[in-house]
């Protein structure tokens, strides 16, 4: 796989785009259905954002009690900002709003857990702050699938975009002529079914 070119103009500077991985910690992942598939999807998201030069942040819910972000996820998100939080919304995290403001972020891509709690509340706060929000439906998870379904339905009614990861990635690439097409398609090809 081609190494991503760090020198090119970041896509995020053109569109104010950034990614957020919420609380992908082993203690929380343990209660989620199919945690291996969720971890795999989040890793592909993290690596893809790196290839496309999209800024990325990772939150950790009370890491002194619940532990740090899952190791493979952190490796896939090398260079991302990591923020500790005790609030359920990332907007309660010290430094998060500053990251949004300094990065001139207008569109937030949300992944992580749990869909009806931290993902939901972060998305609601992002909308209140005037941001566009896209939730990657195969990159979020929760203990109770029915709760997650209703939370996503409500978020869609509030104006959030709901997309699977591959739809987002290929929309960002626009065509097979994109310089990162091979890198991204290799990541997608290696995903768990």
C-alpha positions as a Markdown table, in Angstrom:
| # | Residue | x | y | z |
|---|---|---|---|---|
| 1 | Unk | 0.0 | 0.0 | 0.0 |
| 2 | Unk | 1.3 | 3.5 | -0.9 |
| 3 | Unk | 2.3 | 5.6 | 2.0 |
| 4 | Unk | 0.1 | 8.7 | 2.3 |
| 5 | Unk | 1.7 | 11.9 | 1.1 |
| 6 | Unk | 2.0 | 14.3 | 4.1 |
| 7 | Unk | 2.9 | 17.3 | 1.9 |
| 8 | Unk | -0.4 | 17.7 | 0.1 |
| 9 | Unk | -2.9 | 20.4 | 1.1 |
| 10 | Unk | -5.2 | 18.8 | 3.6 |
| 11 | Unk | -8.7 | 18.2 | 2.4 |
| 12 | Unk | -9.9 | 19.4 | 5.8 |
| 13 | Unk | -8.6 | 22.9 | 5.1 |
| 14 | Unk | -10.8 | 23.0 | 2.0 |
| 15 | Unk | -14.0 | 21.9 | 3.7 |
| 16 | Unk | -13.5 | 22.4 | 7.5 |
| 17 | Unk | -13.8 | 18.6 | 8.0 |
| 18 | Unk | -12.6 | 16.6 | 11.0 |
| 19 | Unk | -13.2 | 13.2 | 12.5 |
| 20 | Unk | -13.9 | 12.2 | 16.1 |
| 21 | Unk | -13.6 | 8.8 | 17.7 |
| 22 | Unk | -15.6 | 8.7 | 20.9 |
| 23 | Unk | -14.6 | 6.4 | 23.9 |
| 24 | Unk | -13.3 | 3.3 | 22.0 |
| 25 | Unk | -12.0 | 1.9 | 25.3 |
| 26 | Unk | -11.8 | -1.9 | 25.9 |
| 27 | Unk | -14.0 | -1.7 | 29.1 |
| 28 | Unk | -16.8 | 0.0 | 27.0 |
| 29 | Unk | -16.3 | -2.1 | 23.9 |
| 30 | Unk | -16.8 | -5.3 | 26.0 |
| 31 | Unk | -20.5 | -4.6 | 26.2 |
| 32 | Unk | -21.0 | -3.8 | 22.5 |
| 33 | Unk | -22.3 | -6.4 | 20.0 |
| 34 | Unk | -19.6 | -7.5 | 17.6 |
| 35 | Unk | -16.8 | -5.4 | 19.1 |
| 36 | Unk | -14.2 | -6.8 | 16.7 |
| 37 | Unk | -16.1 | -5.6 | 13.7 |
| 38 | Unk | -16.6 | -2.1 | 15.3 |
| 39 | Unk | -12.9 | -1.9 | 16.2 |
| 40 | Unk | -12.0 | -2.9 | 12.6 |
| 41 | Unk | -14.3 | -0.2 | 11.1 |
| 42 | Unk | -12.9 | 2.5 | 13.5 |
| 43 | Unk | -9.4 | 1.5 | 12.5 |
| 44 | Unk | -10.2 | 1.8 | 8.8 |
| 45 | Unk | -11.8 | 5.2 | 9.6 |
| 46 | Unk | -8.7 | 6.4 | 11.5 |
| 47 | Unk | -6.2 | 5.3 | 8.8 |
| 48 | Unk | -8.4 | 6.7 | 6.0 |
| 49 | Unk | -8.5 | 10.1 | 7.7 |
| 50 | Unk | -4.8 | 10.0 | 8.0 |
| 51 | Unk | -4.4 | 9.3 | 4.3 |
| 52 | Unk | -6.8 | 12.1 | 3.4 |
| 53 | Unk | -5.2 | 14.5 | 5.9 |
| 54 | Unk | -8.4 | 15.0 | 7.8 |
| 55 | Unk | -7.7 | 16.1 | 11.5 |
| 56 | Unk | -8.8 | 13.5 | 14.0 |
| 57 | Unk | -9.5 | 13.6 | 17.7 |
| 58 | Unk | -10.1 | 10.7 | 20.2 |
| 59 | Unk | -12.0 | 11.0 | 23.4 |
| 60 | Unk | -11.6 | 8.8 | 26.4 |
| 61 | Unk | -14.3 | 8.5 | 29.1 |
| 62 | Unk | -12.8 | 8.7 | 32.6 |
| 63 | Unk | -9.6 | 6.9 | 31.4 |
| 64 | Unk | -8.3 | 6.6 | 35.0 |
| 65 | Unk | -11.3 | 4.3 | 35.7 |
| 66 | Unk | -12.1 | 2.8 | 32.2 |
| 67 | Unk | -8.6 | 2.6 | 30.8 |
| 68 | Unk | -7.2 | 4.1 | 27.6 |
| 69 | Unk | -8.4 | 3.8 | 24.0 |
| 70 | Unk | -8.1 | 0.3 | 22.5 |
| 71 | Unk | -4.5 | -0.1 | 21.4 |
| 72 | Unk | -5.2 | -1.0 | 17.8 |
| 73 | Unk | -7.4 | 2.0 | 17.4 |
| 74 | Unk | -4.8 | 4.3 | 18.8 |
| 75 | Unk | -2.2 | 2.9 | 16.4 |
| 76 | Unk | -4.5 | 3.6 | 13.5 |
| 77 | Unk | -5.0 | 7.1 | 14.7 |
| 78 | Unk | -1.3 | 8.1 | 15.2 |
| 79 | Unk | -0.9 | 11.8 | 15.6 |
| 80 | Unk | -4.5 | 12.5 | 16.6 |
| 81 | Unk | -5.5 | 14.6 | 19.6 |
| 82 | Unk | -6.5 | 12.6 | 22.6 |
| 83 | Unk | -8.8 | 14.2 | 25.2 |
| 84 | Unk | -10.0 | 12.8 | 28.5 |
| 85 | Unk | -13.5 | 13.5 | 29.6 |
| 86 | Unk | -16.0 | 12.9 | 32.3 |
| 87 | Unk | -18.9 | 14.5 | 30.5 |
| 88 | Unk | -20.9 | 12.4 | 28.1 |
| 89 | Unk | -20.7 | 14.9 | 25.3 |
| 90 | Unk | -17.3 | 15.6 | 23.8 |
| 91 | Unk | -18.2 | 19.3 | 24.1 |
| 92 | Unk | -17.8 | 19.0 | 27.9 |
| 93 | Unk | -14.1 | 17.9 | 27.4 |
| 94 | Unk | -11.5 | 20.5 | 28.2 |
| 95 | Unk | -9.9 | 21.5 | 25.0 |
| 96 | Unk | -12.5 | 20.1 | 22.6 |
| 97 | Unk | -14.2 | 23.4 | 21.7 |
| 98 | Unk | -10.8 | 25.0 | 21.3 |
| 99 | Unk | -9.8 | 22.2 | 18.8 |
| 100 | Unk | -13.1 | 22.8 | 16.9 |
| 101 | Unk | -12.5 | 26.6 | 16.8 |
| 102 | Unk | -8.7 | 26.6 | 16.0 |
| 103 | Unk | -9.2 | 24.0 | 13.3 |
| 104 | Unk | -12.1 | 26.0 | 11.8 |
| 105 | Unk | -14.1 | 22.8 | 11.8 |
| 106 | Unk | -17.5 | 23.0 | 10.2 |
| 107 | Unk | -18.3 | 19.4 | 9.6 |
| 108 | Unk | -17.7 | 16.6 | 12.2 |
| 109 | Unk | -17.6 | 12.9 | 11.3 |
| 110 | Unk | -18.6 | 10.9 | 14.4 |
| 111 | Unk | -17.6 | 7.4 | 15.3 |
| 112 | Unk | -17.4 | 5.4 | 18.6 |
| 113 | Unk | -19.6 | 4.4 | 21.5 |
| 114 | Unk | -22.2 | 4.5 | 22.9 |
| 115 | Unk | -24.6 | 5.5 | 20.2 |
| 116 | Unk | -27.5 | 6.5 | 22.4 |
| 117 | Unk | -25.3 | 8.3 | 25.0 |
| 118 | Unk | -22.0 | 9.9 | 24.1 |
| 119 | Unk | -22.4 | 9.8 | 20.3 |
| 120 | Unk | -25.9 | 11.2 | 20.6 |
| 121 | Unk | -25.1 | 14.0 | 23.0 |
| 122 | Unk | -22.0 | 15.0 | 21.1 |
| 123 | Unk | -24.0 | 15.2 | 17.9 |
| 124 | Unk | -26.7 | 17.3 | 19.5 |
| 125 | Unk | -24.1 | 19.7 | 20.9 |
| 126 | Unk | -22.4 | 19.9 | 17.6 |
| 127 | Unk | -25.6 | 20.8 | 15.9 |
| 128 | Unk | -26.2 | 23.5 | 18.6 |
| 129 | Unk | -22.8 | 24.9 | 17.7 |
| 130 | Unk | -23.7 | 25.2 | 14.1 |
| 131 | Unk | -21.7 | 22.2 | 12.8 |
| 132 | Unk | -22.7 | 19.8 | 10.1 |
| 133 | Unk | -22.6 | 16.2 | 11.5 |
| 134 | Unk | -22.2 | 12.9 | 9.8 |
| 135 | Unk | -22.5 | 9.7 | 11.8 |
| 136 | Unk | -20.8 | 6.7 | 10.3 |
| 137 | Unk | -23.4 | 4.0 | 11.0 |
| 138 | Unk | -21.0 | 1.1 | 10.9 |
| 139 | Unk | -18.5 | 2.9 | 13.1 |
| 140 | Unk | -20.8 | 3.4 | 16.1 |
| 141 | Unk | -22.0 | 0.8 | 18.6 |
| 142 | Unk | -23.9 | 0.3 | 21.8 |
| 143 | Unk | -25.0 | -2.3 | 24.3 |
| 144 | Unk | -28.7 | -2.2 | 23.3 |
| 145 | Unk | -29.2 | -2.1 | 19.6 |
| 146 | Unk | -32.8 | -0.8 | 19.9 |
| 147 | Unk | -31.6 | 2.2 | 21.8 |
| 148 | Unk | -29.0 | 2.9 | 19.2 |
| 149 | Unk | -31.5 | 2.7 | 16.4 |
| 150 | Unk | -33.8 | 5.2 | 18.1 |
| 151 | Unk | -31.0 | 7.6 | 18.9 |
| 152 | Unk | -29.9 | 7.5 | 15.2 |
| 153 | Unk | -33.4 | 8.1 | 14.0 |
| 154 | Unk | -33.7 | 11.1 | 16.3 |
| 155 | Unk | -30.3 | 12.5 | 15.2 |
| 156 | Unk | -31.4 | 12.1 | 11.5 |
| 157 | Unk | -34.5 | 14.1 | 12.3 |
| 158 | Unk | -32.3 | 16.8 | 13.8 |
| 159 | Unk | -30.3 | 17.0 | 10.6 |
| 160 | Unk | -27.4 | 14.6 | 11.0 |
| 161 | Unk | -26.3 | 12.7 | 8.0 |
| 162 | Unk | -26.1 | 8.9 | 8.5 |
| 163 | Unk | -23.8 | 7.0 | 6.2 |
| 164 | Unk | -21.7 | 3.9 | 6.2 |
| 165 | Unk | -18.0 | 4.4 | 6.2 |
| 166 | Unk | -17.4 | 3.2 | 2.6 |
| 167 | Unk | -20.0 | 5.6 | 1.3 |
| 168 | Unk | -18.2 | 8.5 | 3.0 |
| 169 | Unk | -14.8 | 7.5 | 1.8 |
| 170 | Unk | -15.7 | 7.1 | -1.8 |
| 171 | Unk | -17.6 | 10.4 | -1.7 |
| 172 | Unk | -14.5 | 12.0 | -0.5 |
| 173 | Unk | -12.4 | 10.4 | -3.2 |
| 174 | Unk | -14.9 | 11.4 | -5.9 |
| 175 | Unk | -13.2 | 9.1 | -8.5 |
| 176 | Unk | -10.6 | 6.4 | -9.0 |
| 177 | Unk | -8.3 | 9.1 | -10.2 |
| 178 | Unk | -7.8 | 10.5 | -6.7 |
| 179 | Unk | -4.2 | 10.1 | -5.6 |
| 180 | Unk | -5.3 | 8.2 | -2.4 |
| 181 | Unk | -7.7 | 5.9 | -4.2 |
| 182 | Unk | -5.4 | 2.8 | -4.0 |
| 183 | Unk | -4.6 | 3.4 | -0.4 |
| 184 | Unk | -8.2 | 3.8 | 0.6 |
| 185 | Unk | -9.5 | 0.9 | -1.5 |
| 186 | Unk | -6.8 | -1.3 | 0.0 |
| 187 | Unk | -8.0 | -0.4 | 3.5 |
| 188 | Unk | -11.6 | -1.1 | 2.5 |
| 189 | Unk | -10.7 | -4.4 | 0.9 |
| 190 | Unk | -9.1 | -5.6 | 4.1 |
| 191 | Unk | -12.2 | -4.8 | 6.2 |
| 192 | Unk | -14.1 | -7.5 | 8.1 |
| 193 | Unk | -17.2 | -8.5 | 6.2 |
